[in-house]
Amino acid sequence: AKLIRDGEVLEVTIPAGTLFAANDTVLKPSGATFLRNIGVLAAEPSRYKLLIAVHTDNTGDEQYADALTSARANAIDDLLWQLAAQRETNTVPYGLGRDEPLYPNTSRVNREKNRRVEIYVVPDNGLLQLAGVKPKKK
């Protein structure tokens, strides 16, 4: 996890293999457990927006990669909705396919690093002010 946008946004990066089996769109039981803390934030839709960005490597064709990452993003979104007692959440799931690799897809190790889930926790301006952070003007 790291702070970005001058400390206003928390980015949590999770290896896809932590949450999903290879080529699967169903969360592993251990993956669902791993996401419980994020579920607490999803239950506060008036305080946080959660962006869920799912990436993969360049194996398989582009259509498959897009479908896989979209289904995985939706699976995470569905779990967060369940963890929020099936109330409205402020989550936005994105399946980004293989379009934004962090590393060249030239080795098994790099492809594994590119298969990831990024969750961005974006607090609302009121919460930032409570924390003593002045929101950036747009």
Backbone as CSV, one residue per row, in Angstrom:
resi,resn,N_x,N_y,N_z,CA_x,CA_y,CA_z,C_x,C_y,C_z
1,ALA,0.852,-1.182,0.000,0.000,0.000,0.000,0.891,1.235,0.000
2,LYS,0.433,2.281,-0.679,1.166,3.539,-0.686,0.192,4.689,-0.902
3,LEU,0.608,5.856,-0.413,-0.185,7.062,-0.623,0.236,7.708,-1.931
4,ILE,-0.750,8.168,-2.691,-0.486,8.868,-3.947,-1.297,10.155,-3.959
5,ARG,-1.121,10.959,-4.987,-1.817,12.244,-5.124,-1.609,13.103,-3.874
6,ASP,-0.344,13.302,-3.534,0.021,14.127,-2.373,-0.634,13.651,-1.085
7,GLY,-0.736,12.342,-0.914,-1.268,11.771,0.316,-2.774,11.737,0.410
8,GLU,-3.463,12.061,-0.669,-4.923,12.088,-0.637,-5.570,10.755,-0.975
9,VAL,-4.846,9.859,-1.632,-5.411,8.593,-2.096,-4.498,7.459,-1.653
10,LEU,-5.106,6.398,-1.147,-4.374,5.194,-0.772,-4.498,4.191,-1.913
11,GLU,-3.371,3.713,-2.406,-3.354,2.679,-3.450,-2.891,1.373,-2.820
12,VAL,-3.731,0.355,-2.903,-3.402,-0.970,-2.391,-3.249,-1.891,-3.589
13,THR,-2.066,-2.472,-3.740,-1.813,-3.387,-4.851,-1.710,-4.804,-4.307
14,ILE,-2.486,-5.701,-4.915,-2.564,-7.093,-4.467,-2.244,-7.985,-5.662
15,PRO,-1.302,-8.909,-5.533,-1.065,-9.852,-6.631,-2.356,-10.619,-6.935
16,ALA,-2.689,-10.739,-8.210,-3.940,-11.414,-8.581,-3.992,-12.836,-8.041
17,GLY,-2.833,-13.503,-7.961,-2.803,-14.866,-7.448,-3.179,-14.987,-5.982
18,THR,-3.137,-13.893,-5.250,-3.582,-13.887,-3.855,-5.099,-14.017,-3.775
19,LEU,-5.788,-13.479,-4.774,-7.253,-13.436,-4.743,-7.921,-14.487,-5.634
20,PHE,-7.250,-14.850,-6.744,-7.867,-15.727,-7.739,-6.904,-16.840,-8.149
21,ALA,-7.463,-18.012,-8.443,-6.673,-19.065,-9.071,-6.428,-18.660,-10.528
22,ALA,-5.446,-19.267,-11.162,-5.123,-18.945,-12.549,-6.356,-19.108,-13.442
23,ASN,-6.606,-18.113,-14.270,-7.706,-18.104,-15.242,-9.082,-18.233,-14.615
24,ASP,-9.212,-17.938,-13.332,-10.496,-18.063,-12.641,-11.041,-16.682,-12.294
25,THR,-12.347,-16.599,-12.209,-13.006,-15.335,-11.865,-13.737,-15.407,-10.529
26,VAL,-13.604,-16.533,-9.847,-14.223,-16.713,-8.532,-13.138,-16.475,-7.488
27,LEU,-13.437,-15.624,-6.524,-12.460,-15.342,-5.472,-12.141,-16.593,-4.674
28,LYS,-10.867,-16.794,-4.374,-10.463,-17.863,-3.465,-11.026,-17.529,-2.082
29,PRO,-11.339,-18.523,-1.254,-11.774,-18.221,0.113,-10.751,-17.350,0.849
30,SER,-9.472,-17.632,0.666,-8.451,-16.817,1.327,-8.428,-15.397,0.746
31,GLY,-8.770,-15.248,-0.523,-8.845,-13.930,-1.139,-9.985,-13.113,-0.563
32,ALA,-11.119,-13.762,-0.345,-12.259,-13.071,0.257,-11.906,-12.610,1.673
33,THR,-11.212,-13.455,2.406,-10.778,-13.075,3.759,-9.828,-11.890,3.694
34,PHE,-8.927,-11.910,2.738,-7.956,-10.842,2.552,-8.642,-9.491,2.315
35,LEU,-9.787,-9.499,1.641,-10.495,-8.263,1.281,-11.439,-7.747,2.365
36,ARG,-11.568,-8.439,3.474,-12.506,-8.014,4.525,-12.247,-6.594,5.017
37,ASN,-10.992,-6.212,5.177,-10.700,-4.859,5.653,-11.150,-3.792,4.655
38,ILE,-11.052,-4.092,3.389,-11.545,-3.165,2.371,-13.069,-3.086,2.457
39,GLY,-13.709,-4.182,2.842,-15.166,-4.201,2.987,-15.657,-3.195,4.010
40,VAL,-14.865,-2.949,5.041,-15.223,-1.944,6.043,-15.345,-0.567,5.378
41,LEU,-14.442,-0.274,4.462,-14.481,1.007,3.756,-15.657,1.067,2.782
42,ALA,-15.958,-0.048,2.154,-17.087,-0.082,1.215,-18.400,0.194,1.920
43,ALA,-18.456,-0.127,3.211,-19.682,0.106,3.981,-19.872,1.574,4.344
44,GLU,-18.921,2.430,3.974,-18.991,3.869,4.245,-19.025,4.659,2.936
45,PRO,-20.061,4.458,2.111,-20.061,5.078,0.781,-20.088,6.599,0.796
46,SER,-20.521,7.191,1.889,-20.532,8.651,1.939,-19.154,9.210,2.294
47,ARG,-18.225,8.352,2.692,-16.886,8.803,3.086,-15.801,8.408,2.102
48,TYR,-16.011,7.303,1.362,-14.975,6.780,0.478,-15.555,6.386,-0.868
49,LYS,-14.729,6.549,-1.890,-14.972,5.924,-3.183,-13.855,4.905,-3.346
50,LEU,-14.193,3.732,-3.795,-13.203,2.680,-4.029,-13.164,2.375,-5.519
51,LEU,-12.004,2.531,-6.124,-11.801,2.166,-7.513,-11.057,0.839,-7.533
52,ILE,-11.593,-0.119,-8.262,-11.003,-1.447,-8.338,-10.503,-1.636,-9.765
53,ALA,-9.187,-1.682,-9.928,-8.582,-1.847,-11.252,-7.879,-3.201,-11.298
54,VAL,-8.302,-4.050,-12.231,-7.735,-5.393,-12.334,-6.948,-5.489,-13.645
55,HIS,-5.726,-6.005,-13.536,-4.812,-6.110,-14.668,-4.399,-7.566,-14.866
56,THR,-3.944,-7.872,-16.072,-3.377,-9.186,-16.350,-2.133,-9.016,-17.214
57,ASP,-1.547,-10.125,-17.602,-0.362,-10.079,-18.458,-0.792,-10.202,-19.921
58,ASN,0.166,-10.421,-20.813,-0.155,-10.445,-22.243,-0.372,-11.851,-22.793
59,THR,-0.513,-12.850,-21.923,-0.797,-14.186,-22.438,-2.268,-14.263,-22.812
60,GLY,-2.586,-15.034,-23.823,-3.960,-15.100,-24.315,-4.271,-13.880,-25.164
61,ASP,-5.423,-13.914,-25.795,-5.755,-12.775,-26.663,-6.370,-11.631,-25.866
62,GLU,-6.441,-10.481,-26.496,-6.896,-9.269,-25.819,-8.343,-9.385,-25.333
63,GLN,-9.205,-9.992,-26.135,-10.613,-10.145,-25.749,-10.729,-11.000,-24.483
64,TYR,-9.948,-12.083,-24.402,-9.967,-12.936,-23.214,-9.482,-12.157,-21.991
65,ALA,-8.389,-11.408,-22.147,-7.827,-10.636,-21.035,-8.834,-9.599,-20.531
66,ASP,-9.503,-8.935,-21.455,-10.503,-7.935,-21.056,-11.661,-8.583,-20.298
67,ALA,-12.145,-9.714,-20.802,-13.263,-10.409,-20.138,-12.840,-10.923,-18.759
68,LEU,-11.631,-11.470,-18.666,-11.138,-12.005,-17.397,-11.032,-10.902,-16.349
69,THR,-10.415,-9.780,-16.706,-10.226,-8.721,-15.711,-11.545,-8.041,-15.349
70,SER,-12.457,-7.926,-16.299,-13.780,-7.358,-15.978,-14.536,-8.259,-15.011
71,ALA,-14.513,-9.558,-15.264,-15.210,-10.497,-14.381,-14.578,-10.502,-12.984
72,ARG,-13.266,-10.400,-12.913,-12.599,-10.357,-11.610,-12.936,-9.071,-10.857
73,ALA,-12.946,-7.951,-11.558,-13.315,-6.680,-10.913,-14.740,-6.748,-10.381
74,ASN,-15.638,-7.338,-11.157,-17.026,-7.468,-10.718,-17.155,-8.434,-9.541
75,ALA,-16.333,-9.483,-9.505,-16.366,-10.414,-8.371,-15.947,-9.704,-7.088
76,ILE,-14.938,-8.853,-7.178,-14.503,-8.079,-6.001,-15.590,-7.097,-5.595
77,ASP,-16.177,-6.431,-6.573,-17.259,-5.487,-6.297,-18.435,-6.194,-5.613
78,ASP,-18.791,-7.378,-6.101,-19.884,-8.151,-5.491,-19.558,-8.522,-4.042
79,LEU,-18.324,-8.937,-3.782,-17.937,-9.283,-2.415,-18.026,-8.061,-1.513
80,LEU,-17.536,-6.914,-1.971,-17.590,-5.703,-1.149,-19.042,-5.309,-0.864
81,TRP,-19.912,-5.500,-1.823,-21.343,-5.233,-1.621,-21.895,-6.158,-0.530
82,GLN,-21.516,-7.432,-0.573,-21.959,-8.374,0.458,-21.400,-7.985,1.826
83,LEU,-20.131,-7.593,1.871,-19.515,-7.195,3.144,-20.127,-5.918,3.698
84,ALA,-20.710,-5.108,2.831,-21.384,-3.873,3.261,-22.849,-4.137,3.571
85,ALA,-23.179,-5.373,3.913,-24.541,-5.777,4.275,-25.530,-5.511,3.142
86,GLN,-25.064,-5.689,1.907,-25.883,-5.538,0.705,-26.523,-4.162,0.600
87,ARG,-25.796,-3.183,1.128,-26.226,-1.793,0.966,-25.419,-1.190,-0.167
88,GLU,-25.850,-0.026,-0.588,-25.127,0.652,-1.657,-23.683,0.917,-1.246
89,THR,-22.776,0.689,-2.163,-21.367,1.019,-1.949,-20.974,2.056,-2.989
90,ASN,-19.842,2.633,-2.805,-19.348,3.628,-3.752,-18.103,3.050,-4.425
91,THR,-18.265,1.870,-5.038,-17.161,1.212,-5.711,-17.337,1.304,-7.219
92,VAL,-16.205,1.380,-7.901,-16.196,1.438,-9.364,-15.218,0.367,-9.847
93,PRO,-15.735,-0.734,-10.413,-14.843,-1.792,-10.887,-14.405,-1.550,-12.337
94,TYR,-13.112,-1.758,-12.587,-12.559,-1.632,-13.935,-11.746,-2.875,-14.262
95,GLY,-12.042,-3.501,-15.369,-11.189,-4.549,-15.909,-10.323,-3.924,-16.984
96,LEU,-9.038,-3.844,-16.742,-8.146,-3.147,-17.661,-7.368,-4.079,-18.581
97,GLY,-7.640,-5.375,-18.504,-6.978,-6.307,-19.407,-5.473,-6.256,-19.270
98,ARG,-4.819,-6.259,-20.403,-3.352,-6.292,-20.419,-2.746,-4.975,-20.872
99,ASP,-3.527,-3.904,-20.854,-3.116,-2.627,-21.432,-2.131,-1.816,-20.612
100,GLU,-1.991,-2.061,-19.314,-1.132,-1.219,-18.475,-0.144,-2.059,-17.665
101,PRO,0.784,-2.739,-18.349,1.759,-3.538,-17.599,2.719,-2.643,-16.829
102,LEU,3.152,-3.132,-15.670,4.182,-2.434,-14.901,5.580,-2.796,-15.397
103,TYR,5.699,-3.998,-15.949,6.977,-4.536,-16.390,6.802,-5.131,-17.782
104,PRO,7.889,-5.212,-18.556,7.793,-5.885,-19.856,7.366,-7.341,-19.642
105,ASN,6.479,-7.828,-20.451,5.988,-9.203,-20.329,6.975,-10.182,-20.970
106,THR,8.233,-10.089,-20.586,9.286,-10.874,-21.224,9.736,-12.068,-20.396
107,SER,9.185,-12.206,-19.187,9.559,-13.349,-18.343,8.359,-13.754,-17.491
108,ARG,8.445,-14.949,-16.967,7.379,-15.447,-16.093,7.225,-14.564,-14.862
109,VAL,8.340,-14.135,-14.300,8.316,-13.283,-13.104,7.637,-11.951,-13.410
110,ASN,7.981,-11.333,-14.526,7.357,-10.055,-14.885,5.871,-10.212,-15.185
111,ARG,5.499,-11.280,-15.878,4.066,-11.495,-16.156,3.290,-11.656,-14.854
112,GLU,3.883,-12.342,-13.883,3.225,-12.498,-12.581,3.042,-11.148,-11.891
113,LYS,4.035,-10.278,-11.987,3.931,-8.939,-11.390,2.856,-8.100,-12.086
114,ASN,2.651,-8.322,-13.362,1.636,-7.560,-14.095,0.210,-8.015,-13.787
115,ARG,0.062,-9.235,-13.307,-1.269,-9.743,-12.914,-1.544,-9.235,-11.507
116,ARG,-2.360,-8.194,-11.412,-2.548,-7.533,-10.118,-3.912,-6.875,-10.028
117,VAL,-4.278,-6.589,-8.778,-5.488,-5.822,-8.468,-5.025,-4.568,-7.739
118,GLU,-5.446,-3.425,-8.235,-5.158,-2.166,-7.568,-6.466,-1.608,-7.039
119,ILE,-6.493,-1.329,-5.751,-7.677,-0.725,-5.145,-7.267,0.661,-4.671
120,TYR,-7.976,1.652,-5.171,-7.710,3.040,-4.805,-8.797,3.486,-3.831
121,VAL,-8.374,3.910,-2.652,-9.291,4.398,-1.624,-9.245,5.920,-1.693
122,VAL,-10.350,6.508,-2.120,-10.426,7.951,-2.315,-11.407,8.519,-1.293
123,PRO,-10.902,9.192,-0.260,-11.807,9.764,0.740,-12.510,10.999,0.191
124,ASP,-13.691,11.281,0.725,-14.380,12.500,0.307,-13.697,13.712,0.950
125,ASN,-14.006,14.886,0.463,-13.349,16.103,0.948,-13.565,16.335,2.439
126,GLY,-14.748,16.028,2.950,-15.019,16.214,4.374,-14.107,15.354,5.237
127,LEU,-13.888,14.133,4.827,-13.008,13.244,5.576,-11.553,13.725,5.492
128,LEU,-11.146,14.213,4.335,-9.794,14.764,4.206,-9.598,15.943,5.159
129,GLN,-10.612,16.790,5.249,-10.516,17.946,6.132,-10.431,17.519,7.602
130,LEU,-11.190,16.478,7.972,-11.096,15.959,9.337,-9.687,15.448,9.647
131,ALA,-9.039,14.920,8.632,-7.675,14.405,8.799,-6.623,15.503,8.692
132,GLY,-7.056,16.714,8.450,-6.108,17.826,8.356,-5.449,17.966,7.004
133,VAL,-6.010,17.332,5.984,-5.463,17.426,4.622,-6.330,18.387,3.842
134,LYS,-5.699,19.345,3.206,-6.447,20.275,2.361,-6.598,19.669,0.986
135,PRO,-7.831,19.413,0.535,-8.030,18.824,-0.794,-7.485,19.743,-1.874
136,LYS,-6.946,19.127,-2.916,-6.431,19.897,-4.046,-7.580,20.535,-4.806
137,LYS,-7.358,21.740,-5.267,-8.357,22.395,-6.110,-8.227,21.871,-7.519
138,LYS,-9.355,21.706,-8.155,-9.359,21.152,-9.516,-9.266,22.238,-10.542
